[in-house]
Amino acid sequence: MLTLDLAERWTGWLGGVAALATLAAIFIGLADGLRRPVGRTTGNPPALLRQPVFYLLASLGYFGLCYLLWRPIPVQLSLLARLLALVFGGTLFFSGLALILWGRLTLGRLYFVSSSMGAQLYKGHRLITTGPFALVRHPMYLGILLSGMGGVLLYRTWTPAFFALNFLGLMVRARREEQALQEEFGEEWQAYCAVVPRYFPRLSLRRIRKLISGLPPGMGTLIEVVVLFLPAIPAYIWLWPNVSGAAQQAAQIITYVYALAGACLIAWRGYPGRGAAKAGWAAFRHALDWWGMNLNGWRLSLACGMAVLLGRTLVILSVDWGLSAPPFNLWRILGQALFYFGLVGLTEELLFRGVVYRALEALGGAKLAVWGSSVGFVLWHIFGQGPLVGAAMLLYGLIFALIRWRAGGIVGLILVHGLIDLSAAQMLPSFDLGELGRPEVPYPAWLALGLALIVLTPVYLWKIHPRLQAIRGGEAWRLPKS
């Protein structure tokens, strides 16, 4: 089970990876900007801003200082305070990084840096007012402030505090940039400033809806999914590992009911045909079909699911777990069947292979949908069942996503998902691998055969099945690149 220490460690490492990815996007923009011709110049920007060696030396000095400042802030927090710092710090930190990256990608080839002494535009520069620039005039600077503040709560070292203080210097730089834009765009810039604030957005429900509606297809749906799970973070981190018995079962049911209700709401709001001429049952049926709630490819789903079920059964039976499986009880099995089919299978398939899959497919095609929904499936299980189960879920998530892609529907997947989980609940003494210790393997041949069946299933879906379809006159077998 996940502990608070482990959650802080994972979140810290994930934050470091996200920060490096954002930094890489910044440096790619700088490298591209150095090769582009300069347009209007305001003030006296240093000539060093056009020299690659300057950025190399400046980066070494800046990050060297950040390394020296990576010292713990002398403060002791209670368990509750640490939990709140993790939740709110992580929210601010990742939101800030997302805002920086979003602003950088929205600017595209127009991105470059300025200084407090002057700013330069490119030849043929355009005024960008979309994306995060419809929210504030300097979203990347706001992102730096948010990530710095969140980093203080998340890492509790002096480096993110120093990072947040950079916002004060960026305020001076922003004035120079605005002066250059005023000289270049005149009345267009003034009209933009009259509507959009400098640093802190004037949020309203109408503005938020307008901003989300202007996002690329699928992005608004993904944002709604993230917002759905923010309130569940404390439950994952604290409640799940600290309850047992009937309380744990109640917590699981409440969690899945909450996630199912949210997934249904997001699915209905994100349905592109909502508000069209169709109404009533017809609109509901079309919405379900859009998210994959249909019988398409149910035979393929069941066939691949049975292969995975057989492989998993062989793996379980090949191992001496050191504990006995739960005794047969008809009412317990019926209750578990209702839980795994009606809540777990339905919720996870609608959420990951329905809503998340469709949103990612709209953003980047089938490949992004397959891998992205699999990663989301892993994150869902890591917090509740630990890293080992989460790692195994990457393979299962990939298999389910490939079935979704090949079959075109998720009703068969819901049945397969529920059956796999229900069978494991009957054969395994516990889902908590920590309770099972180091089990022995008295039947290694069964273990090898079971693992082979599980691993070969995605290979069949990825390569063999589309080739067979192509031979039969079906569609092309290669996974689209976009």
Backbone hydrogen bonds, N-H to C=O, Kabsch-Sander energy under -0.5 kcal/mol:
donor,donor_aa,acceptor,acceptor_aa,energy
2,L,383,F,-0.7
7,A,3,T,-2.5
8,E,4,L,-2.6
9,R,5,D,-2.1
10,W,6,L,-2.8
11,T,7,A,-2.6
12,G,8,E,-2.1
13,W,9,R,-2.3
14,L,10,W,-2.8
15,G,11,T,-2.5
16,G,12,G,-2.0
17,V,13,W,-2.2
18,A,14,L,-2.4
19,A,15,G,-2.4
20,L,16,G,-2.2
21,A,17,V,-2.2
22,T,18,A,-2.2
23,L,19,A,-2.5
24,A,20,L,-2.4
25,A,21,A,-1.8
26,I,22,T,-1.8
27,F,23,L,-2.4
28,I,24,A,-2.2
29,G,25,A,-1.8
30,L,26,I,-2.2
31,A,27,F,-2.6
32,D,28,I,-2.0
33,G,29,G,-2.4
34,L,30,L,-1.9
35,R,32,D,-1.0
36,R,33,G,-1.3
39,G,121,L,-4.0
42,T,119,A,-3.0
44,N,117,M,-2.5
49,L,46,P,-1.7
50,R,47,A,-1.8
51,Q,48,L,-2.1
54,F,51,Q,-0.9
55,Y,51,Q,-1.0
56,L,52,P,-1.6
57,L,53,V,-2.5
58,A,54,F,-3.0
59,S,55,Y,-2.1
60,L,56,L,-2.1
61,G,57,L,-2.4
62,Y,58,A,-2.9
63,F,59,S,-2.8
64,G,60,L,-1.6
65,L,61,G,-1.9
66,C,62,Y,-2.0
67,Y,63,F,-2.0
68,L,64,G,-2.0
69,L,65,L,-1.9
70,W,67,Y,-1.0
71,R,69,L,-3.0
73,I,156,R,-2.6
75,V,73,I,-2.2
82,R,78,S,-2.5
83,L,79,L,-2.1
84,L,80,L,-2.5
85,A,81,A,-2.6
86,L,82,R,-2.3
87,V,83,L,-2.4
88,F,84,L,-2.8
89,G,84,L,-0.5
89,G,85,A,-1.9
90,G,86,L,-2.1
91,T,87,V,-2.0
92,L,88,F,-2.5
93,F,89,G,-2.9
94,F,90,G,-2.5
95,S,91,T,-1.8
96,G,92,L,-2.5
97,L,93,F,-2.2
98,A,94,F,-2.4
99,L,95,S,-2.2
100,I,96,G,-2.3
101,L,97,L,-2.8
102,W,98,A,-2.7
103,G,99,L,-2.5
104,R,100,I,-2.5
105,L,101,L,-2.6
106,T,102,W,-2.3
107,L,103,G,-2.2
108,G,104,R,-1.6
110,L,107,L,-2.1
111,Y,108,G,-1.3
115,S,118,G,-2.2
118,G,115,S,-0.7
119,A,42,T,-2.2
121,L,40,R,-2.8
123,K,37,P,-1.4
125,H,122,Y,-1.3
128,I,126,R,-0.7
129,T,127,L,-0.6
133,F,130,T,-1.7
134,A,131,G,-1.6
135,L,132,P,-1.4
136,V,132,P,-2.0
137,R,197,P,-2.1
138,H,198,R,-1.5
142,L,138,H,-1.9
143,G,139,P,-2.3
144,I,140,M,-1.8
145,L,141,Y,-1.8
146,L,142,L,-2.6
147,S,143,G,-2.8
148,G,144,I,-2.0
149,M,145,L,-2.4
150,G,146,L,-2.9
151,G,147,S,-2.3
152,V,148,G,-1.6
153,L,149,M,-1.4
154,L,150,G,-2.5
155,Y,151,G,-3.1
156,R,151,G,-0.9
156,R,152,V,-1.0
158,W,69,L,-0.9
158,W,71,R,-1.5
159,T,69,L,-0.6
161,A,157,T,-0.6
162,F,158,W,-2.2
163,F,159,T,-2.4
164,A,160,P,-2.4
165,L,161,A,-1.8
166,N,162,F,-0.9
166,N,163,F,-0.7
167,F,164,A,-1.7
168,L,165,L,-1.6
169,G,165,L,-0.6
170,L,166,N,-2.2
171,M,167,F,-1.5
172,V,168,L,-0.8
173,R,169,G,-1.8
174,A,170,L,-2.7
175,R,171,M,-1.2
176,R,172,V,-1.3
177,E,173,R,-2.1
178,E,174,A,-2.6
179,Q,175,R,-2.0
180,A,176,R,-2.0
181,L,177,E,-2.3
182,Q,178,E,-2.5
183,E,179,Q,-2.1
184,E,180,A,-1.7
185,F,181,L,-2.9
186,G,182,Q,-1.9
188,E,185,F,-1.7
190,Q,186,G,-2.0
191,A,187,E,-2.6
192,Y,188,E,-1.7
193,C,189,W,-2.5
194,A,190,Q,-1.7
195,V,191,A,-0.6
195,V,192,Y,-1.0
196,V,192,Y,-2.6
203,L,201,P,-1.1
208,I,204,S,-2.7
209,R,205,L,-2.3
210,K,206,R,-2.2
211,L,207,R,-2.6
212,I,208,I,-2.7
213,S,209,R,-2.5
214,G,210,K,-1.1
215,L,212,I,-1.5
219,M,216,P,-1.8
220,G,216,P,-0.7
222,L,218,G,-2.0
223,I,219,M,-2.2
224,E,220,G,-2.0
225,V,221,T,-1.9
226,V,222,L,-2.2
227,V,223,I,-2.6
228,L,224,E,-2.0
229,F,225,V,-1.4
230,L,226,V,-1.0
232,A,229,F,-0.7
233,I,229,F,-0.6
233,I,230,L,-1.3
236,Y,232,A,-2.3
237,I,233,I,-2.5
238,W,234,P,-2.8
239,L,234,P,-1.0
240,W,235,A,-2.7
242,N,238,W,-0.8
242,N,239,L,-0.9
243,V,240,W,-0.9
247,A,244,S,-1.1
248,Q,244,S,-0.5
249,Q,245,G,-1.9
250,A,246,A,-2.5
251,A,247,A,-2.2
252,Q,248,Q,-2.4
253,I,249,Q,-2.3
254,I,250,A,-2.6
255,T,251,A,-2.3
256,Y,252,Q,-2.4
257,V,253,I,-2.5
258,Y,254,I,-2.4
259,A,255,T,-2.5
260,L,256,Y,-2.8
261,A,257,V,-2.5
262,G,258,Y,-2.3
263,A,259,A,-2.7
264,C,260,L,-2.4
265,L,261,A,-2.2
266,I,262,G,-2.7
267,A,263,A,-2.6
268,W,264,C,-2.3
269,R,265,L,-2.5
270,G,266,I,-2.6
271,Y,267,A,-0.6
271,Y,268,W,-0.6
274,R,271,Y,-1.8
276,A,273,G,-2.1
282,A,279,A,-1.0
283,A,279,A,-0.5
284,F,280,G,-2.1
285,R,281,W,-2.8
286,H,282,A,-2.3
287,A,283,A,-2.3
288,L,284,F,-2.4
289,D,285,R,-2.1
290,W,286,H,-2.1
291,W,287,A,-1.7
292,G,289,D,-1.2
293,M,288,L,-2.8
294,N,292,G,-2.5
298,W,295,L,-1.7
301,S,297,G,-2.4
302,L,298,W,-2.5
303,A,299,R,-2.6
304,C,300,L,-2.6
305,G,301,S,-2.4
306,M,302,L,-2.6
307,A,303,A,-1.7
308,V,304,C,-2.2
309,L,305,G,-2.8
310,L,306,M,-2.8
311,G,307,A,-2.3
312,R,308,V,-2.8
313,T,309,L,-2.4
314,L,310,L,-2.3
315,V,311,G,-2.0
316,I,312,R,-2.4
317,L,313,T,-2.6
318,S,314,L,-1.6
319,V,316,I,-1.0
320,D,440,E,-3.0
321,W,319,V,-0.9
333,I,329,N,-2.5
334,L,330,L,-2.4
335,G,331,W,-2.3
336,Q,332,R,-2.6
337,A,333,I,-2.6
338,L,334,L,-2.2
339,F,335,G,-2.0
340,Y,336,Q,-3.3
341,F,337,A,-2.5
342,G,337,A,-0.6
342,G,338,L,-1.6
343,L,339,F,-1.6
344,V,339,F,-2.5
345,G,340,Y,-3.0
346,L,341,F,-0.9
347,T,343,L,-2.6
348,E,344,V,-2.5
349,E,345,G,-2.0
350,L,346,L,-2.3
351,L,347,T,-2.6
352,F,348,E,-2.6
353,R,348,E,-0.7
353,R,349,E,-1.0
354,G,349,E,-0.7
355,V,350,L,-3.1
356,V,351,L,-3.0
357,Y,352,F,-1.1
358,R,354,G,-2.1
359,A,355,V,-2.4
360,L,356,V,-2.6
361,E,357,Y,-2.3
362,A,358,R,-2.1
363,L,359,A,-1.5
364,G,360,L,-3.0
365,G,361,E,-1.9
369,A,365,G,-1.9
370,V,366,A,-2.7
371,W,367,K,-2.3
372,G,368,L,-2.7
373,S,369,A,-1.9
374,S,370,V,-1.2
375,V,371,W,-2.2
376,G,372,G,-2.2
377,F,373,S,-1.8
378,V,374,S,-1.8
379,L,375,V,-2.3
380,W,376,G,-1.9
381,H,377,F,-1.3
382,I,378,V,-2.4
383,F,379,L,-1.2
384,G,380,W,-0.6
385,Q,381,H,-2.7
386,G,382,I,-2.1
390,G,386,G,-2.1
391,A,387,P,-2.5
392,A,388,L,-1.9
393,M,389,V,-2.1
394,L,390,G,-0.7
394,L,391,A,-0.9
395,L,391,A,-0.7
395,L,392,A,-0.6
396,Y,392,A,-1.8
397,G,393,M,-3.3
398,L,394,L,-1.9
399,I,395,L,-2.4
400,F,396,Y,-2.8
401,A,397,G,-2.4
402,L,398,L,-2.4
403,I,399,I,-2.3
404,R,400,F,-2.5
405,W,401,A,-2.3
406,R,402,L,-2.7
407,A,403,I,-3.5
408,G,404,R,-2.1
410,I,292,G,-3.4
411,V,292,G,-0.6
411,V,294,N,-1.5
414,I,410,I,-2.3
415,L,411,V,-1.7
416,V,412,G,-2.3
417,H,413,L,-3.3
418,G,414,I,-2.3
419,L,415,L,-2.2
420,I,416,V,-2.5
421,D,417,H,-2.3
422,L,418,G,-2.5
423,S,419,L,-2.4
424,A,420,I,-1.8
425,A,421,D,-2.1
426,Q,422,L,-1.4
427,M,423,S,-1.7
428,L,424,A,-2.9
433,L,431,F,-0.9
435,E,432,D,-1.3
436,L,432,D,-0.6
436,L,433,L,-0.7
437,G,433,L,-0.6
437,G,434,G,-0.5
440,E,320,D,-1.3
443,Y,318,S,-1.6
447,L,443,Y,-1.8
448,A,444,P,-2.6
449,L,445,A,-2.4
450,G,446,W,-2.8
451,L,447,L,-2.6
452,A,448,A,-2.2
453,L,449,L,-2.2
454,I,450,G,-2.0
455,V,451,L,-2.7
456,L,452,A,-2.6
457,T,453,L,-1.1
459,V,455,V,-1.0
460,Y,456,L,-2.7
461,L,457,T,-2.4
462,W,458,P,-2.7
463,K,459,V,-2.7
464,I,459,V,-1.1
465,H,460,Y,-3.5
467,R,463,K,-1.3
468,L,464,I,-2.4
469,Q,465,H,-2.4
470,A,466,P,-2.3
471,I,467,R,-2.3
472,R,468,L,-1.9
473,G,470,A,-1.2
474,G,469,Q,-4.7
